[in-house]
Amino acid sequence: MATTTAATSATGGSVIDVNSLVSQLIAATRGPKDSLISSQTLKTTTQISALGTLKGALSTFQSTLGALATPSAFNAQIATSSSPSILTASASSSAVAGTYTVSVTKLAQAQQLVSKPIVGDASAVVGTGTLKISLGAASFNVTLTNTNDTVAGLAAAINSATGNPGVTATVITGTDGAHLILSSTLTGAANSIQVAETDGGTALSALTYSAASTTNYTENSPAQDAVFSISGINHTSPSNTVSDALSGVTLNLIGTTAAGTGAGSSVNLTVANDTAAITTNIGAFVTAYNALASSISSLRSYDPTTHTAGPMLGDALLSGIQNEIRTALYGIVNTGSATYTSLASVGITTKSDGTLSLNPAKLQTALTAAPAAVSALFNGKNGIAADLNTRLSADLASGGAIDSRSKTLVRQDNDLADQTKKLDAQMTALAASLTQQYASLNTLLSKLQSTSAALTQQLSSLPTVQQKTQ
């Protein structure tokens, strides 16, 4: 340092490296404060992340409760047909369990008419005028002029007509000429097609059709209702999808049964409680709880080997939520049954690690023996799923325990960010002040060195004083 100072003095430069000195002083001043803010920021960020993990696990678990927390979830019904090629069906929760015999005599179908041959092909002229085409009670008009007076023009006019309720037209040309095909898109006896000439002329009379005048067309497929019976009770329907015959059940008629009373004359339709769906929902509940238990275990863990603690070890919020859930899970519920009053009684038991295990066979036995009791266990008064859903809704709600903690942590994180900004401003001001002070000191020291050098030079030029010899 002495060599550097001497060299600096000799050249008349700075005595002190101001920038280096100020940087070191700022670092020494800021270091402990930075360390404290960083430590607190890391802790807050870790807690925010941990709270997000907990909230996500709770939300996922709660999502499985909806399928168990209401009675309708356990009223799911399934309809099974002994002959799916003739009949399939679906059942709502309002359907009543039972077995029914269904005989199908006719399927509902849409009418199709084929006109007599028209000499020529699709470009054959049919004439001009106006046709009124009806489908059931609805009708629309088609006008032919000399711009579209061909078979193809008529078909196009029908297909594009405003107000067409469901009549499609096609032209098929055979060896005998062109045929106009009129098809209904609506099934049922009431949806028959009629074609009338309404302009008072006779140019289009060869294209008219009614139930009383069928000469101009051949009925390729009649308009007819489905005819069937359920347990001997006759029923008709304009559609093959029938929802007004058996309460809570929708039938889909696909084929007809054999005539008479022998083999194949009927189909067995069974409506029963859909225990498979209920078992799936309960299985999802168990799986989601185990995922939640794993998340909670990780959050409150402690590793004695590495002395590493989970981010929410000893946290009162986590302990409170965990106790709430356990209280609901292991409670005894008044289900109206002396046997099925707890999760364990329906095959859901706790393993040594705190997770749940489902015994499907035991659950199936309970659902078969006492479906109402199993339902009440989950969604009755103080039912486990209903109780958990209420508790978790409160915990996860805006203003709830988790939301309040989250807002507190976010405020702390914002405060720490503000502290960093303030510290930046303070250190900037301190650096400016120290730089000014040491720059002034540097100037003073430089002047003193210059003065000292001058005095030394002057003193060295003075004559030497001879000392008298004794």
C-alpha positions as CSV (number, residue, x, y, z in Angstrom):
1,M,0.0,0.0,0.0
2,A,2.9,2.3,0.9
3,T,4.5,1.7,-2.6
4,T,1.2,2.5,-4.3
5,T,0.7,5.7,-2.2
6,A,4.2,6.8,-3.0
7,A,3.7,6.2,-6.7
8,T,0.4,7.9,-6.6
9,S,2.0,10.9,-4.9
10,A,4.8,11.1,-7.3
11,T,2.4,11.4,-10.2
12,G,0.1,13.7,-8.4
13,G,-2.8,11.3,-8.7
14,S,-5.5,10.1,-6.2
15,V,-4.3,9.0,-2.8
16,I,-7.4,6.9,-2.1
17,D,-9.3,4.5,-4.5
18,V,-12.7,6.1,-3.7
19,N,-14.8,3.7,-5.8
20,S,-13.3,0.6,-4.2
21,L,-13.5,2.0,-0.7
22,V,-17.2,3.1,-1.1
23,S,-18.2,-0.3,-2.7
24,Q,-16.6,-2.1,0.3
25,L,-18.4,0.1,2.8
26,I,-21.8,-0.3,1.0
27,A,-21.4,-4.0,0.9
28,A,-20.5,-4.2,4.6
29,T,-23.5,-2.0,5.5
30,R,-26.0,-3.7,3.2
31,G,-24.9,-7.3,3.6
32,P,-26.7,-8.1,6.9
33,K,-29.9,-6.4,5.9
34,D,-29.9,-8.2,2.5
35,S,-29.3,-11.5,4.2
36,L,-32.3,-10.9,6.6
37,I,-34.7,-9.8,3.8
38,S,-33.6,-12.8,1.6
39,S,-34.1,-15.2,4.5
40,Q,-37.6,-13.8,5.2
41,T,-38.5,-13.8,1.5
42,L,-37.5,-17.4,1.1
43,K,-39.5,-18.4,4.1
44,T,-42.6,-16.5,2.9
45,T,-42.3,-17.8,-0.6
46,T,-42.0,-21.3,0.7
47,Q,-45.1,-20.9,2.8
48,I,-47.1,-19.5,-0.1
49,S,-46.1,-22.5,-2.2
50,A,-47.0,-24.9,0.6
51,L,-50.3,-23.2,1.1
52,G,-51.0,-23.5,-2.7
53,T,-50.2,-27.2,-2.5
54,L,-52.6,-27.7,0.4
55,K,-55.3,-25.7,-1.3
56,G,-54.9,-27.7,-4.5
57,A,-55.1,-31.1,-2.7
58,L,-58.1,-30.0,-0.7
59,S,-59.9,-28.8,-3.8
60,T,-59.2,-32.1,-5.7
61,F,-60.5,-34.0,-2.7
62,Q,-63.6,-31.9,-2.4
63,S,-64.4,-32.4,-6.1
64,T,-65.0,-36.1,-5.4
65,L,-67.5,-35.3,-2.7
66,G,-70.1,-33.9,-5.0
67,A,-70.8,-37.4,-6.4
68,L,-71.5,-38.6,-2.8
69,A,-72.8,-35.7,-0.9
70,T,-76.4,-35.8,-2.3
71,P,-79.0,-38.6,-2.3
72,S,-79.4,-38.5,-6.0
73,A,-75.8,-39.7,-6.4
74,F,-76.9,-43.0,-4.8
75,N,-80.1,-43.2,-6.8
76,A,-78.3,-43.8,-10.1
77,Q,-80.2,-46.5,-12.1
78,I,-79.1,-48.6,-15.0
79,A,-81.3,-50.2,-17.6
80,T,-80.2,-53.4,-19.2
81,S,-81.7,-55.1,-22.2
82,S,-81.5,-58.9,-22.8
83,S,-81.4,-58.2,-26.6
84,P,-79.5,-55.0,-27.4
85,S,-80.1,-55.6,-31.2
86,I,-83.8,-55.0,-30.6
87,L,-83.8,-52.6,-27.7
88,T,-81.5,-50.5,-25.6
89,A,-82.4,-48.2,-22.8
90,S,-81.1,-45.6,-20.3
91,A,-82.5,-44.8,-16.9
92,S,-82.6,-41.7,-14.8
93,S,-82.5,-41.6,-11.0
94,S,-86.3,-41.4,-10.9
95,A,-86.7,-44.8,-12.5
96,V,-88.1,-47.6,-10.4
97,A,-86.1,-50.8,-10.2
98,G,-87.8,-53.8,-11.8
99,T,-87.9,-56.2,-14.7
100,Y,-90.2,-55.6,-17.7
101,T,-91.0,-57.6,-20.9
102,V,-91.0,-55.5,-24.0
103,S,-92.4,-56.6,-27.4
104,V,-91.8,-54.5,-30.5
105,T,-94.3,-55.0,-33.3
106,K,-93.3,-52.1,-35.6
107,L,-90.6,-49.5,-35.7
108,A,-91.4,-45.9,-36.3
109,Q,-90.4,-44.9,-39.8
110,A,-90.5,-41.9,-42.2
111,Q,-92.4,-41.9,-45.5
112,Q,-90.7,-42.1,-48.8
113,L,-92.5,-41.6,-52.2
114,V,-91.2,-42.5,-55.6
115,S,-92.8,-40.8,-58.6
116,K,-93.8,-42.5,-61.8
117,P,-91.1,-42.3,-64.5
118,I,-90.7,-39.0,-66.3
119,V,-89.5,-39.4,-69.8
120,G,-85.9,-38.3,-70.1
121,D,-83.3,-37.7,-67.3
122,A,-83.0,-35.0,-64.6
123,S,-83.2,-32.3,-67.2
124,A,-86.6,-33.4,-68.3
125,V,-89.1,-30.5,-68.3
126,V,-92.0,-31.0,-65.8
127,G,-93.9,-27.7,-66.4
128,T,-94.4,-24.4,-64.5
129,G,-96.7,-23.5,-61.7
130,T,-96.9,-23.8,-57.9
131,L,-96.9,-26.9,-55.7
132,K,-97.9,-26.9,-52.0
133,I,-95.9,-29.6,-50.2
134,S,-97.1,-30.7,-46.8
135,L,-95.4,-32.8,-44.1
136,G,-98.0,-33.5,-41.4
137,A,-99.5,-30.2,-40.4
138,A,-96.7,-28.0,-41.8
139,S,-96.5,-27.0,-45.5
140,F,-94.5,-24.8,-47.9
141,N,-94.8,-23.7,-51.5
142,V,-92.5,-24.3,-54.4
143,T,-92.9,-22.3,-57.6
144,L,-91.5,-23.4,-60.9
145,T,-90.8,-21.0,-63.8
146,N,-89.2,-21.5,-67.1
147,T,-85.8,-21.1,-65.3
148,N,-86.2,-24.2,-63.1
149,D,-89.0,-26.2,-64.6
150,T,-87.0,-29.5,-64.8
151,V,-87.0,-32.5,-62.5
152,A,-83.6,-31.4,-61.1
153,G,-84.9,-27.8,-60.8
154,L,-87.9,-29.0,-58.8
155,A,-85.7,-31.1,-56.5
156,A,-83.4,-28.2,-55.8
157,A,-86.3,-25.9,-55.2
158,I,-87.8,-28.3,-52.6
159,N,-84.5,-28.7,-50.8
160,S,-83.8,-25.0,-50.6
161,A,-87.4,-23.8,-49.9
162,T,-88.0,-21.5,-46.9
163,G,-90.2,-23.2,-44.3
164,N,-89.5,-26.7,-45.4
165,P,-90.2,-28.8,-42.3
166,G,-88.2,-31.9,-43.4
167,V,-88.9,-33.0,-46.9
168,T,-85.9,-33.9,-49.0
169,A,-86.0,-34.4,-52.8
170,T,-83.7,-36.5,-54.9
171,V,-83.7,-37.4,-58.6
172,I,-82.9,-41.0,-59.6
173,T,-82.7,-41.8,-63.3
174,G,-83.4,-45.4,-64.3
175,T,-83.9,-47.2,-67.6
176,D,-87.5,-46.1,-67.6
177,G,-86.7,-42.4,-67.1
178,A,-86.3,-39.9,-64.2
179,H,-88.0,-40.4,-60.8
180,L,-88.5,-37.8,-58.2
181,I,-87.9,-39.2,-54.7
182,L,-89.6,-37.4,-51.8
183,S,-88.4,-38.4,-48.3
184,S,-89.5,-37.3,-44.9
185,T,-86.9,-36.7,-42.2
186,L,-89.6,-37.1,-39.5
187,T,-90.9,-40.5,-38.4
188,G,-94.4,-41.2,-37.3
189,A,-97.8,-41.8,-38.9
190,A,-98.7,-38.1,-38.6
191,N,-95.8,-37.0,-40.7
192,S,-97.1,-38.1,-44.1
193,I,-96.3,-36.2,-47.3
194,Q,-98.9,-34.5,-49.6
195,V,-98.3,-32.6,-52.8
196,A,-101.0,-30.4,-54.3
197,E,-101.1,-28.0,-57.2
198,T,-102.3,-24.6,-56.0
199,D,-101.9,-22.3,-59.0
200,G,-105.2,-23.4,-60.7
201,G,-103.4,-25.0,-63.6
202,T,-102.8,-28.6,-64.6
203,A,-99.1,-28.5,-65.8
204,L,-97.9,-30.0,-62.5
205,S,-100.8,-32.4,-61.9
206,A,-98.6,-35.4,-62.6
207,L,-96.6,-34.6,-59.5
208,T,-99.4,-34.4,-56.9
209,Y,-100.0,-36.9,-54.2
210,S,-102.4,-37.4,-51.3
211,A,-103.8,-40.3,-49.2
212,A,-106.9,-40.2,-51.5
213,S,-104.9,-39.9,-54.7
214,T,-101.8,-42.1,-54.8
215,T,-101.6,-42.7,-58.6
216,N,-98.6,-40.5,-59.3
217,Y,-96.2,-42.1,-56.7
218,T,-95.4,-45.4,-55.2
219,E,-95.0,-45.5,-51.5
220,N,-91.6,-47.0,-50.9
221,S,-91.8,-46.6,-47.1
222,P,-95.0,-45.7,-45.2
223,A,-95.1,-43.1,-42.4
224,Q,-95.8,-45.2,-39.3
225,D,-95.6,-45.1,-35.6
226,A,-93.6,-47.5,-33.5
227,V,-96.0,-50.1,-32.0
228,F,-94.8,-52.0,-28.9
229,S,-95.9,-53.2,-25.5
230,I,-94.4,-53.1,-22.0
231,S,-95.5,-55.9,-19.7
232,G,-98.5,-56.4,-21.9
233,I,-99.5,-52.7,-22.0
234,N,-99.7,-51.4,-25.6
235,H,-98.1,-48.2,-26.6
236,T,-97.4,-46.2,-29.8
237,S,-94.8,-43.6,-30.5
238,P,-93.9,-41.4,-33.5
239,S,-90.3,-41.9,-32.7
240,N,-88.1,-44.9,-31.9
241,T,-86.7,-43.0,-29.0
242,V,-89.4,-43.3,-26.4
243,S,-89.3,-41.5,-23.0
244,D,-93.0,-41.3,-22.2
245,A,-93.8,-45.0,-21.8
246,L,-91.9,-46.2,-18.7
247,S,-91.3,-43.6,-16.0
248,G,-87.7,-42.5,-15.8
249,V,-86.6,-44.8,-18.6
250,T,-85.8,-43.9,-22.2
251,L,-86.2,-46.7,-24.7
252,N,-84.3,-46.9,-28.0
253,L,-86.2,-49.2,-30.3
254,I,-83.8,-50.8,-32.9
255,G,-85.6,-53.9,-34.2
256,T,-88.8,-55.9,-33.9
257,T,-89.5,-59.1,-31.9
258,A,-91.0,-62.3,-33.2
259,A,-94.7,-62.6,-33.5
260,G,-96.7,-64.7,-31.0
261,T,-95.7,-65.7,-27.5
262,G,-92.8,-68.0,-28.2
263,A,-89.1,-67.6,-28.1
264,G,-87.9,-64.2,-29.3
265,S,-91.4,-62.6,-28.9
266,S,-90.2,-60.3,-26.1
267,V,-87.1,-58.7,-24.6
268,N,-86.4,-58.5,-20.9
269,L,-85.6,-55.0,-19.7
270,T,-84.1,-54.8,-16.2
271,V,-83.9,-51.5,-14.2
272,A,-81.6,-51.7,-11.2
273,N,-79.5,-49.6,-8.9
274,D,-76.2,-48.7,-10.6
275,T,-73.9,-50.0,-8.0
276,A,-70.9,-50.0,-10.4
277,A,-71.1,-46.2,-10.7
278,I,-71.5,-45.8,-6.9
279,T,-68.5,-48.0,-6.3
280,T,-66.5,-45.9,-8.9
281,N,-67.4,-42.7,-7.1
282,I,-66.5,-44.1,-3.7
283,G,-63.2,-45.4,-5.1
284,A,-62.4,-41.9,-6.5
285,F,-63.2,-40.5,-3.0
286,V,-60.7,-42.9,-1.4
287,T,-58.0,-42.2,-4.0
288,A,-58.4,-38.4,-3.6
289,Y,-58.2,-38.7,0.1
290,N,-55.0,-40.7,-0.1
291,A,-53.5,-38.0,-2.3
292,L,-54.5,-35.4,0.2
293,A,-53.1,-37.4,3.1
294,S,-49.8,-37.7,1.2
295,S,-49.6,-33.9,0.6
296,I,-50.4,-33.2,4.2
297,S,-47.7,-35.7,5.3
298,S,-45.1,-34.0,3.2
299,L,-46.1,-30.5,4.4
300,R,-45.7,-31.5,8.1
301,S,-42.8,-33.9,7.7
302,Y,-39.4,-33.9,9.5
303,D,-36.3,-35.8,8.5
304,P,-34.1,-36.5,11.5
305,T,-31.2,-37.5,9.4
306,T,-31.0,-34.2,7.4
307,H,-32.8,-32.2,10.1
308,T,-35.1,-30.9,7.3
309,A,-38.6,-29.8,8.2
310,G,-41.6,-29.6,6.0
311,P,-42.8,-26.1,5.2
312,M,-45.9,-26.4,7.5
313,L,-44.5,-28.5,10.3
314,G,-46.3,-27.4,13.5
315,D,-48.6,-25.1,11.6
316,A,-51.9,-24.6,13.4
317,L,-53.9,-24.1,10.2
318,L,-52.7,-27.4,8.8
319,S,-53.3,-29.3,12.1
320,G,-56.8,-27.8,12.4
321,I,-57.8,-28.8,8.8
322,Q,-56.4,-32.3,9.3
323,N,-58.3,-32.7,12.6
324,E,-61.5,-31.5,10.9
325,I,-61.2,-34.1,8.1
326,R,-60.3,-36.9,10.6
327,T,-63.3,-36.1,12.8
328,A,-65.6,-36.4,9.8
329,L,-64.0,-39.5,8.4
330,Y,-64.1,-41.5,11.6
331,G,-67.4,-40.4,12.9
332,I,-70.4,-42.6,13.5
333,V,-73.5,-41.7,11.4
334,N,-77.1,-42.4,12.2
335,T,-78.1,-44.2,9.0
336,G,-81.1,-46.0,10.2
337,S,-79.1,-49.2,10.2
338,A,-77.4,-50.9,13.1
339,T,-74.8,-52.3,10.9
340,Y,-73.7,-49.7,8.4
341,T,-72.8,-46.6,10.4
342,S,-69.2,-45.9,9.6
343,L,-66.7,-46.1,6.7
344,A,-65.2,-49.2,8.1
345,S,-68.6,-50.9,8.1
346,V,-68.8,-50.5,4.3
347,G,-65.3,-51.6,3.6
348,I,-63.3,-48.4,3.9
349,T,-60.5,-48.9,6.5
350,T,-57.4,-47.0,7.6
351,K,-53.9,-48.3,6.9
352,S,-51.0,-47.8,9.2
353,D,-49.7,-44.9,7.2
354,G,-53.0,-43.0,7.6
355,T,-54.3,-43.6,4.1
356,L,-57.6,-45.4,3.3
357,S,-58.2,-48.8,1.7
358,L,-61.4,-49.9,-0.1
359,N,-62.7,-53.5,0.0
360,P,-65.0,-53.6,-3.1
361,A,-66.6,-56.9,-2.1
362,K,-67.6,-55.6,1.3
363,L,-68.9,-52.3,-0.2
364,Q,-71.0,-54.3,-2.7
365,T,-72.5,-56.4,0.1
366,A,-73.5,-53.2,1.9
367,L,-75.0,-51.6,-1.3
368,T,-77.0,-54.8,-1.9
369,A,-78.2,-55.3,1.6
370,A,-78.9,-51.7,2.6
371,P,-78.5,-49.1,-0.2
372,A,-80.4,-46.5,1.7
373,A,-78.1,-46.8,4.7
374,V,-74.9,-46.5,2.6
375,S,-76.4,-43.4,1.0
376,A,-77.2,-41.9,4.4
377,L,-73.7,-42.7,5.6
378,F,-72.3,-40.3,3.0
379,N,-75.1,-37.7,2.4
380,G,-77.6,-38.0,5.3
381,K,-77.7,-35.7,8.3
382,N,-74.1,-35.5,9.4
383,G,-73.2,-37.8,6.5
384,I,-69.5,-38.1,5.9
385,A,-69.3,-36.6,2.4
386,A,-71.9,-33.9,3.2
387,D,-70.0,-32.9,6.4
388,L,-66.6,-32.9,4.7
389,N,-68.0,-30.8,1.8
390,T,-69.4,-28.2,4.2
391,R,-66.2,-28.0,6.2
392,L,-63.9,-27.8,3.1
393,S,-66.2,-25.2,1.5
394,A,-65.7,-23.0,4.6
395,D,-61.9,-23.5,4.6
396,L,-61.6,-22.8,0.9
397,A,-64.1,-19.9,0.7
398,S,-63.1,-16.3,0.1
399,G,-62.4,-15.0,3.6
400,G,-61.9,-18.5,4.9
401,A,-58.9,-19.8,6.9
402,I,-56.8,-20.6,3.8
403,D,-57.7,-17.4,1.9
404,S,-56.9,-15.3,5.0
405,R,-53.5,-16.9,5.5
406,S,-52.8,-16.5,1.8
407,K,-53.5,-12.8,1.8
408,T,-51.3,-12.4,4.9
409,L,-48.4,-14.1,3.2
410,V,-48.8,-12.1,0.0
411,R,-48.8,-8.9,2.1
412,Q,-45.6,-10.0,3.8
413,D,-44.0,-10.8,0.5
414,N,-45.0,-7.4,-0.9
415,D,-43.6,-5.7,2.3
416,L,-40.3,-7.5,1.8
417,A,-40.2,-6.4,-1.8
418,D,-40.8,-2.8,-0.6
419,Q,-38.0,-3.2,2.0
420,T,-35.7,-4.2,-0.8
421,K,-36.6,-1.1,-2.9
422,K,-36.2,1.2,0.2
423,L,-32.8,-0.4,0.9
424,D,-31.8,0.1,-2.7
425,A,-32.7,3.8,-2.4
426,Q,-30.8,4.1,1.0
427,M,-27.7,2.5,-0.3
428,T,-27.7,4.7,-3.4
429,A,-28.0,7.8,-1.3
430,L,-25.3,6.5,1.1
431,A,-22.9,5.7,-1.8
432,A,-23.4,9.2,-3.2
433,S,-22.7,10.7,0.2
434,L,-19.6,8.5,0.9
435,T,-18.2,9.2,-2.6
436,Q,-18.5,12.9,-2.1
437,Q,-16.8,12.7,1.4
438,Y,-14.0,10.5,0.3
439,A,-13.5,12.5,-2.9
440,S,-13.0,15.7,-0.8
441,L,-10.7,13.8,1.6
442,N,-8.8,12.5,-1.4
443,T,-8.3,16.1,-2.7
444,L,-7.1,17.2,0.7
445,L,-4.6,14.4,1.0
446,S,-3.3,15.0,-2.4
447,K,-2.7,18.7,-1.6
448,L,-0.9,17.7,1.7
449,Q,1.3,15.3,-0.2
450,S,2.2,17.9,-2.7
451,T,3.1,20.4,0.1
452,S,5.1,17.7,1.9
453,A,7.0,17.0,-1.3
454,A,7.8,20.7,-1.8
455,L,9.0,21.2,1.7
456,T,11.2,18.1,1.4
457,Q,12.7,19.5,-1.7
458,Q,13.4,22.9,-0.2
459,L,14.9,21.4,2.9
460,S,17.2,19.3,0.8
461,S,18.6,22.4,-1.0
462,L,19.6,24.2,2.2
463,P,23.5,24.4,2.9
464,T,24.9,21.8,5.1
465,V,25.8,23.1,8.6
466,Q,29.4,22.1,9.4
467,Q,29.8,20.8,12.9
468,K,32.9,22.3,14.6
469,T,35.5,19.7,15.4
470,Q,36.7,19.7,19.0
